[in-house]
Amino acid sequence: MIMWDLLFILGMVLIGTTVWRLRQQSELAKTLIEQHCNKLDLQLLSVARSRFNFKLGSDFLQASFIFEFSSDGTDSYQGTLTLNGLVKPRFQLPAYRFVDDENTLY
């Protein structure tokens, strides 16, 4: 009986840790995407997690996030951010229309 209780507690700790890391990763991804869009002078429209998987090691969660952005206020594009744990962000953005005149943004 004691062994099952210990296994149950261990399982709950593992599940709780995984959920906590997933949430931490989502918050970091949103911050990184906002900074990247600000750096490129893009308007961020939405962010969503597209997939995640587990691997062995310190960065045990790999995740991809899809985000929509706009460069001119009318067209929208989708980019992706891939994270290994909480490090090594890799952005992939499609070719988008670059607007040089400030008056055409709005």
C-alpha positions in Angstrom: 0.0 0.0 0.0 2.8 2.4 0.9 4.6 1.7 -2.5 1.5 2.6 -4.5 1.1 5.8 -2.6 4.8 6.7 -3.3 4.4 5.9 -7.0 1.2 8.0 -7.1 3.0 11.0 -5.4 6.0 10.6 -7.8 3.6 10.5 -10.8 1.8 13.7 -9.6 5.1 15.5 -9.1 6.3 14.5 -12.7 3.0 15.7 -14.2 3.1 18.9 -12.2 6.6 19.6 -13.3 5.8 19.0 -16.9 2.8 21.3 -16.8 4.9 24.0 -15.1 7.6 23.7 -17.7 5.1 23.9 -20.6 3.6 27.1 -19.1 7.1 28.6 -18.6 8.0 27.7 -22.2 4.8 29.3 -23.5 5.4 32.5 -21.6 9.0 32.7 -22.9 7.9 32.0 -26.5 5.4 34.9 -26.3 8.0 37.2 -25.0 10.6 36.2 -27.6 8.0 36.5 -30.5 7.0 40.0 -29.3 10.6 41.1 -29.1 11.3 39.7 -32.6 8.3 41.4 -34.1 9.2 44.7 -32.5 12.8 44.4 -33.8 11.5 43.9 -37.3 8.8 46.5 -37.0 5.9 44.0 -37.4 2.5 43.9 -35.8 1.9 40.7 -33.8 -1.6 39.3 -34.3 -1.7 36.0 -32.5 0.5 33.2 -30.9 -0.4 29.5 -30.5 1.5 26.4 -29.6 1.4 24.0 -32.6 3.1 20.9 -31.2 5.5 19.6 -28.6 7.4 16.4 -27.9 9.6 15.0 -25.2 13.3 14.0 -25.5 15.8 12.9 -23.0 18.2 15.5 -21.5 18.0 18.8 -19.7 15.9 20.4 -22.5 13.3 17.7 -22.4 10.5 19.6 -24.1 10.7 20.6 -27.7 8.0 22.9 -28.9 6.9 24.8 -32.0 4.8 27.9 -31.9 2.9 29.5 -34.8 2.4 33.2 -34.8 0.6 35.6 -37.1 2.0 38.9 -38.0 1.3 41.8 -40.3 3.8 44.2 -42.0 1.4 46.6 -43.5 -1.8 46.3 -41.4 -3.8 44.5 -44.1 -2.0 41.3 -45.0 -1.2 38.6 -42.5 1.6 36.0 -42.5 2.4 33.0 -40.4 5.8 32.4 -38.8 7.1 29.7 -36.6 9.3 29.6 -33.5 11.0 26.4 -32.4 12.3 26.0 -28.9 14.4 23.3 -27.3 13.5 23.6 -23.7 14.0 27.2 -22.8 16.9 27.8 -25.1 17.9 27.9 -28.7 15.0 29.9 -30.3 14.8 29.4 -34.0 12.5 31.7 -36.0 11.2 31.0 -39.5 9.4 33.8 -41.3 8.0 33.8 -44.8 8.8 36.5 -47.3 6.5 39.4 -46.4 5.7 42.7 -47.9 7.9 45.5 -46.5 6.3 48.9 -46.3 8.8 51.8 -46.3 6.3 54.7 -46.0 4.8 55.3 -42.5 1.5 56.6 -43.8 0.6 53.4 -45.5 0.8 51.3 -42.3 -2.6 52.5 -41.0 
